[in-house]
Amino acid sequence: MVWNKSYETGNVEVDNEHKQLFTLVQKVIDAAFTNREEKIEATMNFLADYTIKHFAHEERLMDESSYPETEIHKTQHKNFLADVGELWKRIKVENDTLKSSLDINRVVVDWLVEHVLGSDRLMAEHYRNWTSKQKKA
């Protein structure tokens, strides 16, 4: 999963966090393709921790700026974490690294790209507009 400029939201902090998420997801996929179960587990655990911190950061920005879609966005985060948790349970039980890498692509990569290009861009735009108004006041 390679980051490119088309994924930028316009919020440097959020974009830097997204870049890190993309790197971590790619590390999980690489570990799955090389059949390195211990590497998958370590990277998945780090990815989960990082994702929780990243989501908390985004949610602080939404709360701070009274983003009107905050609850919908928070629900998307909550559902994603639940889906990744279920995926991780399946990966451990099935112990099929090739299938795991395909599932990671389907669940994590697809969601992350769609979320960044949709919900996160809208949130970042709102936050940028809100910040601009705060500076003028």
VENKAFEN-V978053 format. One record per backbone hydrogen bond with DSSP energy under -1.0 kcal/mol. NH is the residue of the N-H (numbers start at 1). CO is the residue of the C=O. E is the energy in kcal/mol with one decimal. If there is no record, write none. Layout:
BEGIN
nh->NH co->CO e->E
nh->NH co->CO e->E
END
This chain:
BEGIN
nh->7 co->4 e->-2.4
nh->8 co->5 e->-1.8
nh->15 co->11 e->-3.1
nh->16 co->12 e->-2.6
nh->17 co->13 e->-2.1
nh->18 co->14 e->-2.6
nh->19 co->15 e->-2.6
nh->20 co->16 e->-1.8
nh->21 co->17 e->-2.3
nh->22 co->18 e->-2.8
nh->23 co->19 e->-2.2
nh->24 co->20 e->-2.5
nh->25 co->21 e->-2.7
nh->26 co->22 e->-2.2
nh->27 co->23 e->-1.9
nh->28 co->24 e->-1.9
nh->29 co->25 e->-2.3
nh->30 co->26 e->-2.9
nh->31 co->27 e->-2.3
nh->32 co->28 e->-2.2
nh->33 co->29 e->-2.4
nh->34 co->30 e->-1.6
nh->35 co->32 e->-1.2
nh->36 co->31 e->-2.6
nh->40 co->36 e->-2.4
nh->41 co->37 e->-2.5
nh->42 co->38 e->-2.1
nh->43 co->39 e->-2.4
nh->44 co->40 e->-3.1
nh->45 co->41 e->-2.4
nh->46 co->42 e->-2.0
nh->47 co->43 e->-3.0
nh->48 co->44 e->-2.7
nh->49 co->45 e->-2.2
nh->50 co->46 e->-2.8
nh->51 co->47 e->-2.8
nh->52 co->48 e->-2.1
nh->53 co->49 e->-2.0
nh->54 co->50 e->-2.8
nh->55 co->51 e->-3.0
nh->56 co->52 e->-2.2
nh->57 co->53 e->-2.0
nh->58 co->54 e->-2.5
nh->59 co->55 e->-2.7
nh->60 co->56 e->-1.9
nh->61 co->57 e->-2.0
nh->62 co->58 e->-2.2
nh->63 co->59 e->-2.5
nh->64 co->60 e->-2.9
nh->65 co->61 e->-1.8
nh->67 co->62 e->-2.5
nh->70 co->67 e->-1.6
nh->73 co->69 e->-2.6
nh->74 co->70 e->-3.0
nh->75 co->71 e->-2.1
nh->76 co->72 e->-2.0
nh->77 co->73 e->-2.0
nh->78 co->74 e->-2.6
nh->79 co->75 e->-2.8
nh->80 co->76 e->-2.3
nh->81 co->77 e->-2.4
nh->82 co->78 e->-2.0
nh->83 co->79 e->-2.5
nh->84 co->80 e->-2.8
nh->85 co->81 e->-2.2
nh->86 co->82 e->-2.3
nh->87 co->83 e->-2.5
nh->88 co->84 e->-2.7
nh->89 co->85 e->-2.0
nh->90 co->86 e->-2.3
nh->91 co->87 e->-2.7
nh->92 co->88 e->-2.1
nh->93 co->89 e->-2.0
nh->94 co->90 e->-3.2
nh->95 co->91 e->-2.1
nh->100 co->96 e->-2.6
nh->101 co->97 e->-2.3
nh->102 co->98 e->-1.8
nh->103 co->99 e->-2.7
nh->104 co->100 e->-2.8
nh->105 co->101 e->-2.0
nh->106 co->102 e->-2.4
nh->107 co->103 e->-3.3
nh->108 co->104 e->-1.8
nh->109 co->104 e->-1.9
nh->110 co->105 e->-2.1
nh->112 co->108 e->-2.9
nh->113 co->109 e->-2.6
nh->114 co->110 e->-2.2
nh->115 co->111 e->-3.1
nh->116 co->112 e->-2.7
nh->117 co->113 e->-2.5
nh->118 co->114 e->-1.5
nh->120 co->115 e->-2.8
nh->122 co->118 e->-2.0
nh->123 co->119 e->-2.4
nh->124 co->120 e->-2.7
nh->125 co->121 e->-2.4
nh->126 co->122 e->-2.3
nh->127 co->123 e->-2.7
nh->128 co->124 e->-2.6
nh->129 co->125 e->-2.5
nh->130 co->126 e->-2.7
nh->131 co->127 e->-2.8
nh->132 co->128 e->-2.3
nh->133 co->129 e->-2.1
nh->134 co->130 e->-2.1
nh->135 co->131 e->-2.0
nh->136 co->132 e->-1.4
nh->137 co->133 e->-1.4
END
